[in-house]
Amino acid sequence: MAIQWKKSIIKINEFYGDSINKHLLPKADLHAHFQLSHPREITKKNSIHRQTLHLQINLENSEQDLLEDMSKTTRYKIRRAKRDGFRITYISEPNIDDVKKFAGFYDLFAKAKGIQVCKIEKLIALMNKKRLKIMSVYQEDNIKLASTATIVSNKTAIGLYAASARFNHPDINSQLISRANRYLHWHELVYFKNKGFHTFDLMGLTTDKNNAGHQKVNSYKRSFGGKEKVVYQSFISQSLLGIMCVWGLRFLWRNNAEIIKRKEQASLRLSEKQGE
């Protein structure tokens, strides 16, 4: 799966998975590869690569097995949520208004939490390719409690963004929102399982053990069970603007333990050749 989107003046081609055709999209300044089993073009100058740890849930398991693989607390909250009167909505083919509403909801959450706001240009590109799903959970009085944006690539669903209303509705009981979050993610798993998907990827687990906030997110993701898997990302310049972008990423990620250092690249060249 591939999309093109634009960040400021930089055109980005994004590819998901090992089997891609770079000629499917127009020329761009940067090629960004995700969901790789090995880095791509690791020896190319002006590129940067990451080794990430993802949590992936096997949707070929039965619903009972999916539940049993979760933590006791998460199972309880999902079962308890059935008595809360929550309403789940599925938008299988979102339009531009749906995307803007999601972005507005997510950005309120992101700003309050001090994390990066969503890339709406990327969401629109995914929407245009019919590769985006948006799901939300509402209280009985129609207040949105949580929402997710998910990428669909072949038979894998990739959790791109997830946000809750715990900052913009501080009057709502935090335990209610906690149950709503887990209830929404459970319905996501069931939805994609019933659509014939094989895997739900909850995306990266941070390796920074000193970051308490990130470790809390890790614990939340792990409460849904699944298996941890090493996944690679490659960012490869295609123009002068792309080179500047890679330099910017190197500076931004200069202390990121996920970045593959030059001395580590030699040992990964063989796996790249074997994957060609």
Residue, then its C-alpha position, 0 to 999 in steps of 0.5 A: m500500500a502506498i500514499q503520497w502527501k505533502k508536509s509544507i513544501i515536502k512531498i512524501n511517498e509512504f509505503y507499507g510492507d515489504s512488497i511495494n512498487k515505488h513507481l505507483l506514485p509520482k516523484a517525491d522528495l522523501h520515501a518513507h517505508f513502514q512495516l518492513s521486515h528489514p531496512r530498505e536501501i540501508t547503504k544509500k547516502n542521506s537516508i535514516h533507518r529505525q528499528t522499532l518494537h511493535l505490538q501485534i494482535n493475531l486476529e485469526n484467533s477466536e474472540q474468546d482467545l483474544l479476550e483471554d490474551m488480555s490482562k484481567t483488568t482490561r477484560y473486566k473493563i470491557r465486560r463492565a462497559k457493556r452496562d454503561g450504554f456506550r454507542i460505537t460508530y464505524i466510518s468505513e469510508p470517511n469524507i473530508d468532514d469526518v477527517k476534520k472532526f477527527a483531527g479536531f478531537y485528536d488535536l485537543f487531546a494531543k495539545a493537552k498531553g503535550i504530544q504532536v498533533c495529527k498530520i491531517e494531510k496524511l489522513i486526507a491522503l489515506m482517505n482518498k485511497k480508501r485506506l482510512k477507518i474512523m471509529s468512535v465511542y459515545q456516551e448515552d448523552n451523545i458525548k464522544l469519549a474516544s476515537t481512533a483512526t486506523i490504516v488498512s494495508n492488505k490484511t493488516a490494520i494499523g492503529l495510527y491515532a487514538a484519543s480520548a475526551r479525558f482532557n476536554h471533558p474533565d467532568i466525566n469520570s476517568q474510570l468511565i473514559s477508561r472503560a470506553n477506551r478499552y471497549l472501543h479497542w475491543h470493538e476495533l479488533v472484532y470489526f477487523k477480525n470479521k472483515g477478514f484481517h489477519t493482524f492488528d498492529l498497535m504500533g510502537l512500544t517505546t524502548d526508553k525505560n526512563n520515560a514514565g509517560h511512554q512506559k504507561v502507554n506501553s503498559y496500556k497496549r500490552s494489556f490487550g495481549g498480542k506479540e511483540k515484533v521487531v519492525y523497521q522504518s526507512f526514510i530515503s531522500q529523493s531530492l535536495l529537499g529530501i536530503m534536508c528532511v533527512w538531516g532534520l530527522r537526524f537532529l530530531w532523533r539524535n538521542n533516539a535509541e531506535i535509530i540504526k547507527r552506521k556501525e550496526q548497518a553492516s550486519l543488516r545489509l545481508s537481510e536487506k539483500q535476502g529480502e529483495 
